[in-house]
């Protein structure tokens, strides 16, 4: 390609970006198409064209563009955007080789596997090779069917050879009720078969049972148990424990089935299992449930404590996350092209009043409330080169993050135990602070926010998250139900509570909460519904705080479709930074921030004022409409390359 053609393509691309920022999506798409015609391998132009289509509600051509980009060797951004577009659809499209692509998206991965899980579950449920067994298990629910009745003569081989199911189970928790019930029924069948086993089982069955065991460890054994199922599993566990102690021969099916009901590290002398010669599938279970927890135990001793933890609420919250580190994850989103903070903000919020910072060779980043490290890792990759300090109350969470960071070979991240409320005398400052999942768990979230932004350098940037009072009506209803029924935040009670909520009437707030992705593991369900401390806020409250803080609002992390909906409703707010308009928009579309408010702010030069940020003024709103039935946390807060929630 000639330099002239490349230069002309770049001009067309830049013009397309400018038009897209102004909401002129049809004209922008034409410019991106011209750029591609001039330079057929111009991946950024494919991305721009796909986003233009997506914001116009034209998902099918957006998918087509991204499939072309992936076909010519599209970068990580192409694959992540492909998943984002798929998630925006109301149904699964009929595309050739889509199951294979989604299996690759989980295994490589193309984005966070949790973002792919709903698509994978839908494809599995509708696949005719497996649909019969899924439907049979759900029709009998909550009854458990015996092996022959559920699977017939060939069902086990069919299920065990399903490529997409095999990619999903070890990658991320399943977030689909229909598929969860099928897996629950399948687990019981495999328990029955293993309990009758005295010799080596069929390799396909062992592999499937091991995949299910890895899934159960990820969802922290949240699957329902009925009748004497627990007792049956306990009896097999006791047989396995006795065999380990005696040095006797152990069928692989015993290990896999027990690991589907109990973490192997809870068994006495379980480390002796490493002395055996096992299949690759069983070895993977032993690594997950024995070796990795032991690595975390050892890493705890290496993690420093930066502050005391004295606040009563902080102590209670720490105890919750020591028992339930949140979330369990296997792979982060893949690295994308590193950007400066300014490049990232101007890409996401092209018309926002982003101020230039003093140039620095290496960014200093604080991840406050880092949980199990996923956000810290993805942030370090997004803004490389960077020095990242990741802090949390929970040593269990920090050890998980430290283990994953070491496994991935990522440098530049330091983990430490600290309480945000004790950072007032902290002697470090930062260019970027990530606080997307922590402030709403403080007794006074705004006090914590003040302590954090005091650590920002001039023109420093923060990503902040708060729960929406309006969008969490379903969570408030569920928390009231939990209090009325007396459920406790234990694994057994969480397991039983989930089944009661799944039995709620369709259309009720209680039933609505079962569609949240955080509903599908023990720790995430506890975080969602049983949290020891939750504060919710409104946009007027946030706007009033910003008006006096010396922070400039830059924009929300939201999907392209929501942004376009807002732009059509409030065309005068071209920068999409007017929180009074956003408040009206949310009242008209109550599900907009169902994940939470996730937004970016920048510290201004004047500490006691916020030039350019108007005082709060209400905006009249129209009769409520619906942006989406219940937008998922990853869709609502979707920004390419950035996590949806602080942990």
N, C-alpha and C positions, 0 to 999 in steps of 0.2 A: 504494500500500500504506500502511496506517495505521501510525503509530508503535507502536501496541500490538502489531500483528501482527509487526512487525520485532523488537520486544523479546521477544515470546514465542518467535519462531524462534531468536533468539540464546540464550535460556535452554536450549531443547532441544539446540542445537548444543553448548553448553558441557557439558551433561550427557553428551552422546554422547562428547565428547572424554575426559571423566573416566572413563567406563565403559570406553572403548577402552584407556586407559592401564592399567587394572586387568585387562585381558584378557577383559573381559565383552563379547565382540564382537557376539553376537546382540542383546543389549540396546542396545549402542551403535548398531547399525544401525537399530533401531527409532526411536531418538531422532533420528538424522540424517534418516530418512524423514519424521518429524513436522516437523522444521525445514524441509524442502523443501516439504512440503504447505502450510505457513504462508507460505513465501517462495520461490516457484518459481525465482527467479534467484539463490538463495543458493549461490554457487559453492563456498565452503569446505565447505558441508554435503555437496555432491556428492563432494568429495574425501574427506571423512571416511567417507561411505557406501561409496565404492569401495574404500578401504583396509580397511574392516571386512570387506567381502566377500573381498578378496584374502587377508587373513590367515586367513580360514576356508577357503581353498582354493577359493573360488567365483569363478573368473576370468571366466566368461561374464557373470554379472550385473554384475561390476565394470566390464567393458568397456562394457556397455550404459549404465551410469550415466555413464561418462566421455564416451561418444558424445553423450549428452544434454547434458552440460555444454559440450562443444565446440560443439554445435549452437546453444546459446543465447549463444554468445560467450564461452566459457570462457577463462580467462587462460592464460598460459604454463604454469602449474602443471598445468592440466587436460591439456594436450597432452603434457607430459613424463611425467605419470603414466600416460597412455594407452599410451605407448611402453613404460614399465616393466612394465605389466600384460601387454602382448603378449610381452615378453621372458621373462616367467615361464612362458609356456605351452610345452608339449612339442611342439606342432604349430601350424601356421598356421590360424587360424579361417576359416571360410567366411562372410565378411562382405561385404555389398554395398559397393562403392566403396572397399574396403580398399587396393587398389593406388594409387588416386588419393590417399588420405589419407597413405600412406607416402611417396609422391612429394612431397607437400606438406611432410611432416615432415622430409625431407632438404633441400628447397630453402629453406624459410623461415628457419631450421629450428625444430623443436619441442623438440629437445634436442640434445646433441652428436650430429652425424651418425654417428659411429662406433657409437653405441648403437642406431641404426636399421639399420645395415648388415646384420646377420644376418637381420632380418625381411625387408628388401628382397630379399636374395639368395634366401631361401626362396620368396618370392612370384614372383620371376622364374623360378626353376627349375621351378616347378609351373604356370606360365602356359602353356596349350596352344599359344598363338601362337608361342612361342619354345622350348618344351621339346624339340621334335624336334631342333633344331640343337644344343642343349646336350647331349642324350643321345648324339647322333652323335659329337660331339667327344670325349666321355668314353669312348665305346666303342672309339674308335680310339687312345686315349692309350697311349703317348707319341708315336705316329705323328702327323705333321701331314698333314691332308688338303688336297688342292688345292681351289681356290675352288669349282669346280663340284660336287665331291663333298661338300663340307661344306654349301654353301649352296643348291645347286640354282639355279633360275632366279629365284626371288623372295625368297630368304632374306635377302639384303642389305637390301632395302627393308623387310622385316618387322622385322629386328633394329634397323635404323637409325631406325625410327619408334616404338620401344618407349619409352613415356614414363617408366616407372619405371627402366629401365636408364639412360636419358639423365639422370635425376636422380641416380642412384647414382654413376656413374663419376667425375664431377668433384667430388663432395662429400666422399668418404672412401674409404680403401682397402677393397677387397672382402675380406671375411674368411670365405670359403666355398670349400672345395677344389674342389667340382664347378663352380662358376661361374668360379673362377680358371682351371681347365683349359680351359673354353670360351673365355674371353678370350685365353688363350695361343694356342689354335688360330686364333681370329679374327685376332689380331695377325699371325700368319704369312700368312694369306690376304690381308690388306690389304697386307702387304709385297710379296707376289707381284704383286698388281694394280698397286701403285704403281711397282714396278720396271719394269713394261711400259708405264707411262704416259709419254706425250710431250706430251699436250695436257690441257686442263682435264678433270678427272674429274667424275663425277656428284656433285651437291651432297650427296645423302644419304650417299654413301660418304665424302666428305670430312668431313662432320659427325661420322659415327661414328668415323672414324679419329682425329679431333681429340679426341673424348671419351675414347677409349682412350689416347691420348697423355697426356692429363691424369691419367688413372688410373695410368699407368705411372710418371709423375713422382712421384705421391703415394706409391706403394708402392716407389719407388726402384729400379725395374727388377729386382724380385725374381722375375719370371716366368721359368720355365725356358726354356732354348734347347737345341735338339737338332741334331745333324748339322752341316750347313754354314749353319744359320740365322744365326749371328752373322756369318759371312763375307758372306752376302747383305745383311744389314743394313749392314755396314761399307761394302760397295761402293756402296750407295745413298747412304750418308752422304758418301762421297767425291765422288760425282756432285753432290750438293747443295752441298758445300763449293766445288767447282770452279765451279759456276754462280754462287754468291754472289760469288766472287772476280772472275769475268768479267763480272758485271753482266748475265748472260743471263736469259731467261725461265725461271721455276721453276714447275712444276706444284704446286698446293697439296697434292696427295696425297703428294709427296715430303717436304714439311715435316712433315706429320702422321705419316707412317710412320717417318721417322728419329727424330722426337721420342718415338716409342713404344719405342725401343731405346737412345737416348742423350739426355741433357739437352742442349738446344740451346745453353746457355751454354758447353758444352765445345767447340763448333765455332769455329774461327777466323773472325773477321769476321762472326759471326752477327748482330751488332747492325744490320748493313746490311739485314737483312730488314724492319726497321721502315720502310724507305723505300718498300716496295711497297704496293700496294692489295690487301688480302686480305679474305676473307669474315670474318664475325663469329667463326666457329668457329676459324679459324686465328689471328686476332688474340688470342683468349683463350689459345691455346697460347703465343704469343709473350710475352704478359704474364706468364704463369705461369713460363715457363722462361728468360726473358731479363730482363724488367723487374724482377720481384720479387727474384731473386737479386742484381741490381745494387743495388737499394735496400738490401738487407741488407748488402752490402759497404760501402756508404757509411755506414750507421748504426753499423757497428762502431767507426768513429773517434769517435763521439759518446758511447759507453758508458764510464763511468768504472770504474776499478779501485780497489776499497776495501781489499783486503788483498793481501799476497803469497800466492803458491801455492808452497809448499816441500815439503809432504809427498809422499813418493814415490808413494803410492797416489793421492793427489789429482791428481798430474801425469799418471799413466796414465789415470785416469778422464776428466780434461779432454781428453786426446788422443782418446779414443774418441768423445766427444760433439762434438768439433770436426769429426771426419769424418762422424759420424752424428748430427746433431741429432735430438732425440726428443721428441715425435712430430711428423710433418708433419700439420698440420690446416688446414682451410679456414675453418670457422665455429665459434664457441663456442656453448655453450648460450645461449638467449636470456635477457635479464635477467628476473629474477623480482622480486616485491615485496621491496624492501630490508627487512631485519630488524636489530634489535640482536643482539648475540651472545647475550644472555640469552633473547630471544624464540626465536632459532633453536634453542638447546640445550633449552629447555623444550618446544619442539614435537617435537624428535627424541627426547629422553630425559626424558619428563615426570616420572618418579619419581626421577631421579638427583639427587644433592646439589649442585645448582648454586648457587654463591655469588654474591651481588650484587657488582658492581664499582663503583668510584667513577665517577660519570657523566662522560662526556667528549663534547664536541661532535663531534669527529672521531676515528675510530679510527686507531690506528697498527698496521699489519699488516706482518709479515715473511713472505715466501714464500721458504723456503730450498730451494734446488735447483729453481728455477722452470722449468727446461727451456725449451721454446719458447713459454712465456707463457700457455698456455690456462688453467691454474689461477689465475694472477695476475689475469687479466681477469675470470674468473667470480667470484673472491673479491671483487674490487673492486665488482662489480655486486651481489653478494649482501649485502654489509655497508656499502653506501653511506650516508653520506659517509665516505670512508676515505682515508688516505694509505698507499700500498702500496710497500714496497721489495721488489723481486724480485731475488734473487741467484742466481748459478750460476757454475760453473767455466768453462763453455764460452761463448766470445764468439759462436760461430756460433749457438748456441741463443738467447742473449740478443738477437742482432740479429733473429732470426726473430720473437721475441716483441715486440720494439720495433716492427717493421714492422706486425705485425697490430694492435697497440695503436693505432698512428697511423692505420691504415686505418679502424678502427672508431670513431675519434674519441673515445677514452676518455681522460679526464684522471685525474691522481692516481696514476699508476704510474711509479715510477722503476726502471730496470734497471741493475744494476751487477755487475761481476765480483768474486767473493769466494769464499774458502774458509771453510767453517764452522769448521774447526779453528783459524782465525786470528781468531775473533770474541771471544776472551777479553777484549780491551781495547776492544771496540766501545762507543761512548758513547751509544748510543740504546737505548731500551726500547720494548716493544710490548704492546699489548692482546691481540693474536692472532698466533700463529706457525703457519704451515702447513708441515709437514715430512713430507708423505705419500709421497715417493718418493726420498729421498736418504740417510737414515741407514744403510740396509743396504748402501750402497756405500762406507762408511768402514771402515778397518781396525778401529776400535773404535767401533761404533755408539753404545754407551751414553756414551762420552766426548763424542761429538758432541751427544747429547741433553742432557747436562748443560750444555754450553756454550750451547745454545739456550735452555733454560728459565731460565738465569740472566738472560736478556734480557727475561723476562716481568715485567710490572708485577704488583703484588699482585692476586690473583684473576684474573690473565691466563689465557688459554686456548690450548691447543695441539692441533692435529690431527696425529697421528703415524702413520707407516706402517712396518711391519716385515714381512719375508718370514717365512712359517711353515715351520719345519723339517718338520713333518708333511705339510703340504699341497703341498709342492714336491718330492715324491718323483719325479714324472715329469720335472721339470727337472733334478734331480740325475742321473737316469739318462741324460738326453740330454747333459748336460755330460760325463759319463764316456764316452759313445759318441763325442762330438766329440774328446775328448782321445785316445782309442784310435785313431781314424781320422786324426788329425793335421790336422783342418780348422783353417784360420786365419780370423780375423775380417775377411775381405775379401768384397766383393760376390760375386765368382765362387764362393768356397768356401761362403758362406752359401746361395747359390742351389743349389749341388749338394747340400749337406747337407740342405736342406729336402726335396729329392726322395728322398733316402735315408730320411729319417724318415717320409715319406709312404708308403714301401714297407714299413714295419715291420709285423709281424703285428697284426691287429686284437686289441684287448684288452690289448696290451702297454703298458708305461709310455711307450715311445718313440712309439707311435702316439697315445697320449693327449695328448702335448705338441702335436701338430698341430692340436688343437681349440682351443688358446688363441688369443684374438684378436691377441695380440702376435706370432703366428707369420707374419703376412701382409704385412709390409714388411721391408725390409732392416734399417733402424735398430731397429725394434721386435724383430725376431728376434735381432739382435745383443744388444740389451738383455736379452732373455729367456734366451738360451742361451749367448752368447759373452762375457758381461760380464767385464771385467778384475777386478772385485772384487764378490763377493756374500757377504753374511753372512745366515744364517737363525737364527731364534730360536724359543723355545717360550713358551707363556703363563706357566709357572712362572718363567722367567727375567725376563719383563716384570713379573710381579707382585712379585717380590723387589726389583727396581729401584724400583718405585713405592712400596713400603713404606717406603723410606728417603729418598725424594726430595723430599717436600713437594708431591707432585702427587696429586690425587684423580682416580680413574678415573670417567668419566662414561658411556661407552658406545661400542659399535662401530657403524660404518656398515655396515648389513646390510639386506638386502631384508626386506620385510614378512613373507614366508613363512618365512624363517629365524628371524626374531624370534618368530613365533608357535610354531614348532617348539620353540624353546628354552623359551618360556614354558610350554608343555605338559609339557616334560621336567623343568623346575625351577620349579614354581609358587611356591615359597617365596621365590625371588629376584625379587620384583616389580619392582625397579629394574633388573634385568638387569646388575648391576655386579660380581657375584661371579666373579672370574677363576678360582677353583678349579672352580666349576661349568662355566664356559666351557671350561676345559681338558678336563673329562670329556666335555662335549658335542662338542668337536672330535675327541677320540679315537673317539667313537662315529660321528661324521660327518666323515671326514677331508677332504672337499672344501669344508668351510664357508669356509675362508680361503684358497682356491686363488689368489685375486688377491693378497691379503696381509692382514695385520692392519691395519685402518684404524680408529683410535679417537681419542677426544677425552679430554683431561685438563685439569684446572684447578689452578693454583698456589694453595696454601693460604697462610693468613697465617703459619703457623709453618713456617719453612724446614726445621727438622731433624726434623719429624715429620709424620705424615699422619693427623690425627684421623679416626676413622670408617673407616679402611681397615685391614682385618684382615691379619695376617701370613699368608703362604701356608699353605694346608692342602689336601692332596689330597682329591679327591672320587672315590668309586668310580664306574666307568662300566660301562654295559651293553655287550653285544655290538654291534659297529659296525653302524650303519645308514647310509643314504645320504640326505643332504639334497638332492643333485642329482647327475646323472651327472658333470658337470664344470661347476660354476657359473661363468659368465663374470665377468670382473672388474667389469663394470658392474652386473650383477645382485647379486653378492655384496656389493659395496660401495655399493649404491644408496641414496643419500639425496637426496631431492628438492632440486635446485638446487646440489648440491655435486659436485665431480669425483670420479672413482673412483680416479685415481692422480695422484701429485704433479705429473707433467709435464702 
